[in-house]
Amino acid sequence: MEIIEEMKPLMLFKGMWNVQGKNLPGAPIDANQPLHGTQNVTILGNNFLVAHWNYKFVDNEHFGISIIGTDNDSSQPKLHLFDNGGSYRAYDLKIEGNLWTITGETERSTMVFDKEGNTYKEHWEIKLDGKWNPLCERYGTKETVTNKENTI
């Protein structure tokens, strides 16, 4: 399958990730709690990545899917998120090398991958009462995947 040019920078994120981190004081649920979980990112066709993620906290779980990619009308990548809390959020995605900037109406993030694409760290903020507040920090480590295609 031929990956379209706009998708090539997104391939850095493809794979199975072990995720650690913590919610920060601005988190509306599970503030100041550690989290751990997984994120499996696969290719859908040649325009999208699909991320299935599941994070566990002390007393709760946060899981869902994200769809990342470009449509036929735009080369600007978008991220759409659906979670077990019934939330849907849409974000703009800007990629500059190994730095991803994710911007939504009430949440934003920076995500930095190492040179080899084997680890990332991300810092999320949430807008509360018109001000940006720390939401969470996550650190991902890529697992070795035996299915090199990793497609759906």
N, C-alpha and C positions, 0 to 999 in steps of 0.2 A: 504494500500500500504506500503510495506517494504522499508524504506529509506536505501540506501547503506551506509556503514560505513564512507566512505570519505565525504558524504554529511552532516552527523550529525552536524559538527561544523558550517555549513552554515545556519542551521535552525534558528540560532539567528537572522538572517536578514529577515525571513519570516514575512509578515504582512503589514499593511498600516501605512505609516509614514507621519507625518507633518514635513516639512523641512523649516528651516530658515537659513539665512547666508548672505554672501556677497562675491562678487568678489573682488579680491585684485589687487594691481597695475600691476601685471604681466599678467592679463587677456587680451587677444587680443581684446575682445568685452565686453562692459559693465563694464570696469574697475572701481573699487571703488563703485559699485552699490549694494544695498541690494537685496536679493532674498528671495522668499518664494514659497512654492509649496508642492507637494505631491510625494510620491513614493510608489507604490503598488507592493510588492514582493510576488510572488506565486510559487508553486511547479509545475514543468513540468516533468511528469513521476517520476522516482526515481533518476535521475542523474543531474537535473538542476533546478535552480531558474530563474525566469524571472521577471525582475524589469521594470515596466512602470513608467516613471518619467516625471514630468512637473514642471519646475521652471520658475517663472515670475520675470522679472527685471523691472525697471522703463519704458523702451521703448521696450523691447524685451521679447521673450519667448525662452526657451531652453528645448526641450522635446525629448524623445526617449525611447529606450529599451536597457536593458543590460541582457545578458544571462551569468549566473555564474554556474560553475560546473566542473565535471570531465567527461572524456570520458572513454570508455572501455579499452583504451591503457595506461592510465596514472592515477595515484592517485593525481597528482598535479592539484589543481583547477586553472581554467582560468576564466577571465572575458572578455566578448566581448561586445562592446558598439556601438550602431547605433543611430545617432541623426538627428534632423531636418535640420542641416547644411550640411547634406550629408557626415558626417564623420563616419568612422569605425575605431575603435581602439581596440587593443588586449593587455591584461595585464596578467602578472603572479600574482597569489594571494597566499600569505603566511599567515597562520593563526596560531597564538600562543595565545591560550585562547581567551580573548576578544579583542586582538589586531590583526587587519588585515593590512598587508602591500601590497599595490597594486603597481606594477611596470610595466611601459610601456616604449617604446622607448623615448617618448618626454614628458610624464606625469607620475607622481607618487603621491601616497597618503598614509597616515596612517589614519586608521579608528579605533576608540576605542569605544566599547560598555560598558555600565554600567554592573554590576554583573547580574542584572535581565534581561538584554536584552531589556529594555524599552526605552533607549535613546542611541544615539551615537553622536560622534563628529568626523569630518574628516577634514583634512588639505591637500589640493592639491598643487602641484608645477608643473611648466611647464619649459621645457628646451628651452631657447632662446639664440642664439649665443653661445652655448656650456656651458651655466651656468644655474643652477636651480634657478627659481624665484617663489615667491608666486603667486598662481593662484586663489584659493578660499578657504573659510571655510564654512562648513555646519554643522548644528545641527539637528538631527532627534529625534522626539518623537513618539513612537508607539501608534497608536489608538487601542482601544478595537475592535476586529474583531468578529462579530457575526458568520461568517462562519469559524468554527474552522479548517476545512480542508484547506481552502484557496488554492485550487488546480485548475489547468486548464488542 
